Amino acid sequence: MTVINGYEQSDRNEKLDILNLPSLEARAKKIIPQGGFGYIVGGAEDDWTLQQNTKAFTHAQIVPKALSNIENPDLSTNVFGIDLKTPVMMAPAAAQGLSHSLGEKATAQGVAAVGALMSQSTYSSTSIADTQAAAPDAPQFFQLYMSKDWDFNNALLDEAMKAGVKGIILTVDATVDGYREQDIINNFQFPIPMANLERFAAGDGKGKGIGEIYAAAAQKISEDDVRRIAEYTKLPVIVKGIESPEDAMRAIGAGAAGIYVSNHGGRELNGGPAAFDTLSAIAKAVNHQVPIIFDSGVRRGSHVFKALASGADLVAFARPVLYGLALGGALGVQSVFEQIDHELEIVMQLAGTKDIEAVKHAPLTHFHYEN
């Protein structure tokens, strides 16, 4: 255990015995301090949208396919010109030092071990360079919370380009902080500095709540900002936080190289739709012009399958990874990805889909069960 400013960080590094990913939450709650756990687990207001994110996967059902003459399904894929061993990626998630003393460095190592794509947040506990150096041969994206200060934005983008990231994820659905009641109950303030803020901003985030940190972020984001970032970096810009076909088309029109369908894991606009319920319509509008990343509520291999069959090219998640990080460090992260990949392999076999391209063309039936 490492203690920073009175906050107890896990130092574990061990493979995990996992029944399923939802079961990790209760295990992680026992070792992550209350404030940090509340920040990770909590959504906006009464968590209605957060809860619907996972329940919405029941709205589509996978059609079993027998006599398909396949075995050992292949999970490998290529997206944004990047060869990956799995279509499951790490979603950008802030302040991973709340889960483990090595923070994003351990996450990057665990993600690299399974051949997946890592993305790191502006509000990471470790710097862009240090996170990349932890897994130097593995692909990473950098997620930008755009600041009002373009000197700050450019400094982060310069650092990301220098580190060799493969793309920029621009988050556009968090111009203000959602009303996060867990943080209010715990009077939560970040006990650990945020490395990128420490290096490039006036403050390091320590001792502040997420609302105070968001106050320095841009409250106005437009198509011009997408163009500006794409022109400045010459990297693919993936616009994150899209939940309507109209916004997807606006982003593509502004030069987005990818669409990221997400409602921020239910942490921003409570009362909005489950992200999965918006995916098919967005994919239909995008019509393969650019790749689509999907997250929010993913907990099972069957969820990954349904998202891919509904139009996603990559499927991301974060909370279960952060629980695995706390419970087992880099090896725990690896265990989480191996579990969801194992479940996906089983579903692919039973659905008669030999590879990810076949999953994307797999039929789903749709029926809304009472939740």
Secondary structure as the mmCIF struct_conf table of DSSP 4:
data_model
#
loop_
_struct_conf.conf_type_id
_struct_conf.id
_struct_conf.beg_label_comp_id
_struct_conf.beg_label_asym_id
_struct_conf.beg_label_seq_id
_struct_conf.end_label_comp_id
_struct_conf.end_label_asym_id
_struct_conf.end_label_seq_id
STRN STRN1 THR A 2 ILE A 4
TURN_TY1_P TURN_TY1_P1 ASN A 5 GLY A 6
STRN STRN2 TYR A 7 GLN A 9
STRN STRN3 SER A 10 SER A 10
BEND BEND1 LEU A 19 LEU A 19
HELX_RH_3T_P HELX_RH_3T_P1 LEU A 21 SER A 23
HELX_RH_AL_P HELX_RH_AL_P1 LEU A 24 LYS A 29
TURN_TY1_P TURN_TY1_P2 LYS A 30 ILE A 31
BEND BEND2 ILE A 32 ILE A 32
HELX_RH_AL_P HELX_RH_AL_P2 GLN A 34 VAL A 41
BEND BEND3 ALA A 44 ALA A 44
TURN_TY1_P TURN_TY1_P3 GLU A 45 ASP A 46
BEND BEND4 ASP A 47 ASP A 47
HELX_RH_AL_P HELX_RH_AL_P3 TRP A 48 LYS A 55
HELX_RH_3T_P HELX_RH_3T_P2 ALA A 56 HIS A 59
STRN STRN4 ALA A 60 ILE A 62
BEND BEND5 LEU A 67 LEU A 67
BEND BEND6 ASN A 72 ASN A 72
STRN STRN5 ASP A 74 ASP A 74
STRN STRN6 THR A 77 VAL A 79
TURN_TY1_P TURN_TY1_P4 PHE A 80 GLY A 81
STRN STRN7 ILE A 82 LEU A 84
BEND BEND7 LYS A 85 LYS A 85
BEND BEND8 PRO A 87 PRO A 87
STRN STRN8 VAL A 88 MET A 90
HELX_LH_PP_P HELX_LH_PP_P1 ALA A 91 PRO A 92
BEND BEND9 ALA A 94 ALA A 94
HELX_RH_3T_P HELX_RH_3T_P3 GLN A 96 LEU A 98
TURN_TY1_P TURN_TY1_P5 SER A 99 SER A 99
STRN STRN9 HIS A 100 HIS A 100
TURN_TY1_P TURN_TY1_P6 SER A 101 LEU A 102
HELX_RH_AL_P HELX_RH_AL_P4 GLY A 103 ALA A 113
TURN_TY1_P TURN_TY1_P7 VAL A 114 GLY A 115
STRN STRN10 MET A 118 SER A 121
TURN_TY1_P TURN_TY1_P8 THR A 122 TYR A 123
BEND BEND10 SER A 125 THR A 126
HELX_RH_AL_P HELX_RH_AL_P5 ILE A 128 ALA A 134
BEND BEND11 ALA A 135 ALA A 135
TURN_TY1_P TURN_TY1_P9 PRO A 136 ASP A 137
BEND BEND12 ALA A 138 ALA A 138
STRN STRN11 GLN A 140 LEU A 144
STRN STRN12 SER A 147 SER A 147
BEND BEND13 LYS A 148 LYS A 148
HELX_RH_AL_P HELX_RH_AL_P6 TRP A 150 ALA A 163
TURN_TY1_P TURN_TY1_P10 GLY A 164 GLY A 164
BEND BEND14 LYS A 166 LYS A 166
STRN STRN13 GLY A 167 THR A 171
BEND BEND15 ASP A 173 ASP A 173
BEND BEND16 THR A 175 VAL A 176
HELX_RH_AL_P HELX_RH_AL_P7 GLU A 181 ASN A 186
TURN_TY1_P TURN_TY1_P11 ASN A 187 ASN A 187
BEND BEND17 ILE A 192 ILE A 192
HELX_RH_AL_P HELX_RH_AL_P8 ALA A 195 PHE A 200
BEND BEND18 ALA A 201 ALA A 202
BEND BEND19 GLY A 205 GLY A 205
TURN_TY1_P TURN_TY1_P12 LYS A 206 GLY A 207
HELX_RH_AL_P HELX_RH_AL_P9 ILE A 210 TYR A 214
TURN_TY1_P TURN_TY1_P13 ALA A 215 ALA A 216
STRN STRN14 ALA A 217 ALA A 217
BEND BEND20 GLN A 219 GLN A 219
HELX_RH_AL_P HELX_RH_AL_P10 GLU A 223 THR A 233
BEND BEND21 LEU A 235 LEU A 235
STRN STRN15 VAL A 237 ILE A 242
BEND BEND22 SER A 244 SER A 244
HELX_RH_AL_P HELX_RH_AL_P11 PRO A 245 GLY A 253
TURN_TY1_P TURN_TY1_P14 ALA A 254 GLY A 255
BEND BEND23 ALA A 257 ALA A 257
STRN STRN16 GLY A 258 VAL A 261
HELX_RH_3T_P HELX_RH_3T_P4 HIS A 264 GLY A 266
TURN_TY1_P TURN_TY1_P15 ARG A 267 ARG A 267
BEND BEND24 GLU A 268 GLU A 268
TURN_TY1_P TURN_TY1_P16 ASN A 270 GLY A 271
BEND BEND25 GLY A 272 GLY A 272
HELX_LH_PP_P HELX_LH_PP_P2 PRO A 273 ALA A 274
HELX_RH_AL_P HELX_RH_AL_P12 ALA A 275 VAL A 286
TURN_TY1_P TURN_TY1_P17 ASN A 287 HIS A 288
BEND BEND26 GLN A 289 VAL A 290
STRN STRN17 ILE A 292 PHE A 294
BEND BEND27 SER A 296 GLY A 297
BEND BEND28 ARG A 300 ARG A 300
HELX_RH_AL_P HELX_RH_AL_P13 GLY A 301 ALA A 309
TURN_TY1_P TURN_TY1_P18 SER A 310 GLY A 311
BEND BEND29 ASP A 313 ASP A 313
STRN STRN18 LEU A 314 PHE A 317
HELX_RH_AL_P HELX_RH_AL_P14 ARG A 319 LEU A 350
TURN_TY1_P TURN_TY1_P19 ALA A 351 GLY A 352
STRN STRN19 ASP A 355 ASP A 355
HELX_RH_AL_P HELX_RH_AL_P15 ILE A 356 LYS A 360
TURN_TY1_P TURN_TY1_P20 HIS A 361 HIS A 361
STRN STRN20 LEU A 364 HIS A 366
#
